[in-house]
Amino acid sequence: MTGSARVGVLALQGDFREHAAVLAGLGADVSLIRRPTELTGIDGLVLPGGESSVMDKLARAFDLAGPLREAIADGLPVYGTCAGLILLADRILDGIAGQQSLGGLDVSVRRNAFGSQLDSFETELSIPVLGDPPVHAVFIRAPVVEAAGPSVTPLASLPDGRMVAVEQGNLLGTSFHPEVTGDTRFHAYFLDKVERSR
């Protein structure tokens, strides 16, 4: 297939601009997604960090939730970071009343696993699929994956064993924010997925 991969970034709320900038820098043709019609023709989608409960409400208000679920079920490559990981999870352990996810990723996530914004932290993570050096990971009110089904591959865990990066088929999720550190390897890894699925 000729031309750059067309990657959408869900732009209802959160740090979608940062993701768009990283993807464009890697050569993707990036579009911001706010309406169901804008999903047509994209080769991959990024669900950014932000407030998962707000994104859920806005996705339903803009009639995007259904088309997003269908696209995920149809095999669209999707990468969710932080709140985006929560949106991809089949199970949210501590969602607010009525909170829904898009699903697709056979994991159980805990939303504010580390407490408030004040409990944000940074650490170095060894991620074998990305090679050396370790990834400098920034956790901001981050979720963790507390349980994962047999089809899910853990890509990175904290020293206590809690999973913070997972992969399942065309779906990729991280608890942390690679879009803010200048390390583009996770986005490049996702774009490789997108290219293979094209």
C-alpha positions in Angstrom: 0.0 0.0 0.0 1.4 3.4 -0.9 1.4 6.6 1.2 1.7 7.1 4.9 -0.4 5.3 7.4 -3.5 7.3 8.4 -3.7 7.4 12.1 -6.5 9.0 14.1 -6.1 10.4 17.6 -9.3 10.6 19.7 -9.5 14.3 20.4 -12.4 14.6 22.8 -10.3 15.5 25.8 -6.8 14.9 27.2 -3.3 15.1 25.6 -4.2 14.3 22.0 -2.1 17.1 20.6 1.1 15.5 22.0 0.3 12.2 20.4 -0.5 13.8 17.1 2.8 15.6 17.1 4.8 12.4 17.9 3.0 10.4 15.2 3.4 13.2 12.6 7.1 13.3 13.4 7.3 9.6 12.7 5.7 10.2 9.3 2.1 9.2 9.9 -0.8 11.1 8.3 -2.6 12.2 11.5 -6.2 13.2 11.9 -8.0 14.3 15.0 -11.2 12.2 15.7 -14.3 13.8 17.2 -17.1 12.4 15.0 -18.1 8.9 13.8 -17.5 9.9 10.1 -13.9 10.8 10.9 -13.2 7.1 11.7 -13.6 6.2 8.0 -10.4 5.4 6.2 -8.0 5.5 9.2 -5.5 2.6 9.5 -5.0 3.0 13.3 -6.2 4.9 16.3 -4.6 6.3 19.5 -6.7 6.9 22.6 -4.8 9.5 24.7 -4.3 10.1 28.4 -6.8 12.4 30.1 -9.9 11.7 32.2 -11.3 8.2 31.3 -14.8 9.0 32.7 -15.0 12.3 30.8 -13.9 10.6 27.6 -16.4 7.9 28.1 -19.3 10.4 28.5 -18.2 12.5 25.6 -17.8 9.5 23.3 -21.3 8.5 24.1 -22.6 12.1 23.7 -21.0 12.4 20.3 -22.3 8.9 19.2 -18.7 7.7 18.9 -18.7 4.9 21.5 -20.6 2.4 19.3 -18.5 3.0 16.1 -15.3 2.9 18.2 -16.3 -0.5 19.7 -17.1 -1.8 16.2 -13.7 -0.6 14.8 -11.9 -2.3 17.7 -13.8 -5.5 17.3 -13.1 -5.4 13.5 -9.4 -5.4 14.3 -8.4 -1.8 13.9 -5.0 -1.3 15.5 -5.5 0.8 18.7 -2.9 2.2 21.2 -4.3 3.5 24.5 -2.1 5.4 27.0 -3.2 6.0 30.6 -6.9 6.9 30.3 -6.8 5.3 26.8 -5.7 2.0 28.4 -8.7 2.3 30.7 -11.0 2.8 27.7 -9.6 -0.3 26.0 -9.9 -2.5 29.1 -12.8 -5.0 29.2 -13.0 -4.5 33.0 -12.6 -1.3 35.1 -12.2 -2.3 38.8 -12.9 1.2 40.3 -14.9 3.1 37.7 -17.2 5.8 38.7 -21.0 5.0 38.7 -22.1 4.3 35.2 -18.6 4.4 33.6 -18.2 2.3 30.5 -15.2 1.2 28.5 -14.9 0.5 24.8 -13.4 -2.9 25.6 -11.4 -5.2 23.4 -8.4 -5.7 25.7 -8.9 -8.7 28.0 -7.6 -7.0 31.1 -8.8 -5.7 34.5 -7.5 -2.2 35.2 -7.5 -0.1 38.4 -7.9 3.6 37.5 -6.1 5.7 40.0 -3.8 2.9 41.2 -1.2 5.2 42.6 -3.4 7.9 44.2 -3.7 11.5 43.2 -1.7 13.8 40.9 0.7 14.4 43.8 1.6 10.7 43.6 2.7 10.9 40.0 6.2 9.5 39.5 8.8 8.5 36.9 10.9 5.3 36.6 13.0 3.4 34.2 11.4 0.3 32.6 13.0 -2.6 30.8 10.8 -3.3 27.8 12.4 -6.2 25.8 10.3 -5.6 22.6 11.8 -2.1 22.4 15.4 -3.1 23.2 17.9 -0.9 25.0 18.0 1.6 26.7 15.2 1.2 29.2 12.2 3.4 28.7 11.9 6.5 30.9 8.2 6.1 32.0 6.1 9.0 33.3 3.1 7.9 35.4 0.5 10.7 36.0 -2.5 9.5 38.0 -1.9 6.2 36.2 -3.9 3.0 36.0 -2.4 -0.5 36.4 -3.4 -3.8 34.9 -4.3 -6.0 37.8 -5.2 -9.1 35.8 -4.9 -10.2 32.2 -6.4 -13.0 30.1 -4.4 -15.7 28.3 -4.3 -13.8 25.0 -2.7 -10.7 26.6 1.1 -10.4 26.5 2.7 -8.3 29.3 5.3 -6.0 27.8 6.4 -4.2 31.0 5.8 -4.5 34.8 6.8 -2.5 37.9 9.2 -4.2 40.4 6.1 -5.3 42.4 4.9 -7.2 39.4 2.0 -5.0 38.4 1.7 -4.8 34.6 2.0 -1.3 33.0 2.3 -2.2 29.3 0.3 -4.9 27.5 -0.4 -6.1 24.0 -3.2 -8.3 22.6 -3.3 -8.7 18.8 -3.7 -5.3 17.3 -4.3 -3.6 20.7 -1.5 -1.9 22.7 -1.8 -0.2 26.1 0.5 1.6 28.5 -0.2 3.0 31.9 2.4 5.7 31.3 2.8 8.6 28.9 5.5 8.1 26.2 4.2 11.1 24.3 5.7 13.5 26.9 9.3 12.1 27.1 10.7 12.4 23.6 11.2 8.6 23.4 9.2 7.7 20.3 9.8 3.9 20.4 6.3 3.0 21.6 4.7 5.1 18.9 7.0 3.6 16.3 6.2 0.1 17.6 2.5 0.9 17.2 3.0 2.3 13.7 4.7 -1.0 12.8 1.5 -2.8 13.9 -0.5 -0.4 11.8 1.6 -1.0 8.7 1.4 -4.8 9.1 -2.4 -4.6 9.4 -2.6 -2.5 6.2 
